[in-house]
Amino acid sequence: MSTQTVTRAIESDFEPKLIYLKLVDVSLIPLWAPVFADKVERAHETTFHVTKGGDEFDMELFANESTLTVDYLREMANGKRGGAYIRVMPKPLGGSVVVMTVPVGPNTTSAQVATVLQQELEALIKLL
């Protein structure tokens, strides 16, 4: 069975709520995930229009502050919905762990996706 997703985590000294607030500010996505988006604009309350190179697509934001979960979902191949599933968890002595799972696209390998995902997580933490 081929790998369909890649999951990576990063630890941080920042409190979970601060990371959550950065994740729900989708205008920041191009700063920490430039491979995904060049520009993100609000279309409706939880729907956003994303531009990447010559591609444009809509993305939905599903966020839950009480569980510190943030999902960016879009229409994928074969009519499936998918995207980035992000969980922010507190560390026992302060700080947080951010875990993100993303799909492996049809023209990429899991190793390529893992490299980009790790870079994105590091860039997110640096943004704070």
The 8 nearest C-alpha neighbors of each residue, nearest first, counted from 0:
[[1, 2, 3, 4, 109, 103, 108, 5],
 [2, 0, 3, 109, 4, 103, 108, 105],
 [1, 3, 4, 0, 109, 103, 5, 108],
 [4, 2, 103, 102, 1, 5, 109, 104],
 [5, 3, 102, 103, 101, 2, 100, 6],
 [4, 6, 100, 101, 113, 102, 109, 7],
 [7, 5, 100, 99, 101, 4, 8, 98],
 [6, 8, 99, 98, 117, 100, 5, 116],
 [9, 7, 98, 97, 99, 96, 10, 6],
 [8, 10, 97, 96, 120, 11, 98, 7],
 [11, 9, 96, 95, 97, 8, 12, 94],
 [10, 12, 95, 13, 94, 96, 9, 124],
 [11, 13, 94, 95, 14, 93, 10, 90],
 [14, 12, 94, 11, 95, 15, 17, 18],
 [13, 15, 94, 17, 16, 95, 12, 93],
 [16, 14, 18, 95, 17, 89, 87, 19],
 [17, 15, 19, 18, 14, 20, 67, 64],
 [18, 16, 20, 19, 15, 14, 21, 13],
 [19, 17, 21, 15, 20, 16, 22, 14],
 [18, 20, 16, 22, 17, 21, 67, 15],
 [19, 21, 17, 23, 18, 22, 16, 24],
 [22, 20, 18, 24, 19, 23, 17, 27],
 [23, 21, 19, 24, 20, 18, 25, 69],
 [22, 24, 20, 25, 21, 19, 69, 62],
 [23, 25, 21, 22, 26, 27, 20, 28],
 [26, 24, 27, 28, 23, 22, 39, 21],
 [25, 27, 24, 39, 28, 40, 29, 38],
 [28, 26, 25, 30, 29, 24, 31, 21],
 [27, 29, 25, 30, 32, 31, 26, 36],
 [30, 28, 33, 36, 32, 37, 27, 31],
 [31, 29, 28, 27, 32, 33, 122, 126],
 [30, 32, 122, 123, 119, 28, 29, 33],
 [33, 31, 29, 119, 28, 34, 35, 30],
 [34, 32, 29, 36, 35, 37, 31, 30],
 [33, 35, 32, 36, 115, 37, 51, 29],
 [36, 34, 33, 32, 51, 37, 29, 28],
 [37, 35, 51, 29, 33, 38, 50, 34],
 [36, 38, 51, 29, 50, 33, 52, 39],
 [37, 39, 50, 36, 49, 29, 40, 51],
 [40, 38, 49, 26, 48, 47, 50, 25],
 [41, 39, 48, 47, 42, 49, 38, 26],
 [40, 42, 47, 43, 48, 46, 39, 44],
 [41, 43, 47, 46, 48, 40, 44, 45],
 [44, 42, 46, 45, 41, 47, 48, 59],
 [43, 45, 46, 42, 41, 47, 60, 59],
 [46, 44, 60, 59, 43, 47, 61, 41],
 [47, 45, 59, 43, 42, 58, 44, 41],
 [48, 46, 41, 42, 58, 40, 57, 59],
 [47, 49, 57, 40, 39, 56, 42, 41],
 [50, 48, 39, 56, 55, 38, 57, 36],
 [49, 51, 55, 38, 37, 54, 36, 52],
 [52, 50, 36, 37, 54, 53, 55, 35],
 [51, 53, 54, 50, 37, 36, 55, 38],
 [52, 54, 51, 55, 50, 37, 56, 49],
 [55, 53, 51, 52, 50, 56, 49, 36],
 [54, 56, 50, 49, 51, 53, 48, 57],
 [57, 55, 49, 48, 58, 50, 54, 73],
 [58, 56, 48, 47, 49, 73, 46, 59],
 [57, 59, 73, 47, 72, 46, 48, 71],
 [60, 58, 46, 72, 45, 71, 47, 73],
 [59, 61, 71, 45, 70, 62, 46, 72],
 [60, 62, 70, 69, 59, 71, 63, 45],
 [63, 61, 69, 68, 60, 70, 64, 23],
 [62, 64, 68, 65, 66, 67, 69, 61],
 [63, 65, 67, 66, 62, 68, 19, 16],
 [64, 66, 63, 67, 68, 62, 16, 19],
 [65, 67, 64, 68, 63, 86, 87, 88],
 [68, 66, 64, 87, 65, 63, 19, 86],
 [69, 67, 86, 63, 66, 62, 85, 87],
 [68, 70, 62, 85, 61, 84, 86, 63],
 [69, 71, 84, 61, 83, 60, 85, 72],
 [70, 72, 60, 83, 82, 59, 58, 61],
 [73, 71, 82, 81, 59, 58, 70, 80],
 [72, 74, 58, 80, 81, 82, 75, 57],
 [73, 75, 80, 79, 78, 81, 76, 72],
 [76, 74, 79, 80, 78, 81, 73, 77],
 [75, 77, 78, 79, 74, 80, 105, 104],
 [78, 76, 79, 75, 74, 80, 81, 105],
 [77, 79, 76, 75, 74, 80, 81, 73],
 [80, 78, 75, 77, 74, 76, 81, 73],
 [81, 79, 74, 75, 73, 72, 78, 82],
 [82, 80, 72, 73, 75, 79, 74, 83],
 [81, 83, 72, 71, 101, 73, 102, 84],
 [82, 84, 101, 71, 70, 100, 85, 99],
 [83, 85, 70, 100, 99, 69, 82, 101],
 [86, 84, 99, 69, 98, 68, 70, 83],
 [85, 87, 68, 98, 97, 67, 88, 99],
 [88, 86, 97, 67, 96, 15, 68, 98],
 [89, 87, 96, 95, 15, 97, 86, 90],
 [88, 90, 95, 15, 94, 96, 91, 93],
 [89, 91, 95, 93, 94, 92, 96, 88],
 [90, 92, 93, 89, 94, 95, 88, 96],
 [93, 91, 90, 94, 89, 95, 12, 14],
 [94, 92, 90, 91, 89, 95, 12, 14],
 [93, 95, 12, 14, 13, 90, 11, 89],
 [96, 94, 89, 90, 11, 15, 88, 14],
 [95, 97, 10, 88, 9, 87, 11, 89],
 [96, 98, 87, 9, 8, 86, 88, 10],
 [99, 97, 8, 86, 85, 7, 87, 96],
 [100, 98, 85, 84, 6, 7, 8, 86],
 [99, 101, 6, 84, 5, 83, 4, 85],
 [102, 100, 83, 4, 5, 82, 84, 6],
 [103, 101, 4, 3, 104, 5, 82, 100],
 [102, 104, 4, 3, 109, 112, 107, 108],
 [105, 103, 107, 106, 102, 108, 3, 112],
 [104, 106, 107, 103, 108, 76, 102, 3],
 [107, 105, 104, 108, 103, 111, 109, 112],
 [108, 106, 104, 105, 111, 103, 109, 112],
 [109, 107, 111, 110, 112, 103, 106, 104],
 [108, 110, 112, 111, 103, 113, 5, 107],
 [111, 109, 113, 108, 112, 114, 107, 5],
 [112, 110, 108, 114, 113, 109, 107, 115],
 [111, 113, 109, 115, 114, 110, 116, 108],
 [114, 112, 110, 116, 111, 115, 109, 5],
 [115, 113, 111, 117, 112, 116, 110, 118],
 [114, 116, 118, 112, 117, 113, 119, 111],
 [115, 117, 119, 113, 118, 114, 112, 120],
 [116, 118, 120, 114, 119, 115, 113, 121],
 [119, 117, 115, 121, 116, 120, 122, 114],
 [120, 118, 122, 116, 32, 117, 121, 31],
 [119, 121, 123, 117, 122, 118, 116, 124],
 [120, 122, 118, 124, 119, 123, 117, 125],
 [121, 123, 31, 125, 119, 120, 124, 126],
 [124, 122, 120, 126, 31, 121, 125, 119],
 [123, 125, 121, 126, 127, 122, 120, 11],
 [126, 124, 122, 127, 123, 121, 31, 120],
 [127, 125, 123, 124, 122, 31, 30, 21],
 [126, 125, 124, 123, 18, 13, 21, 17]]
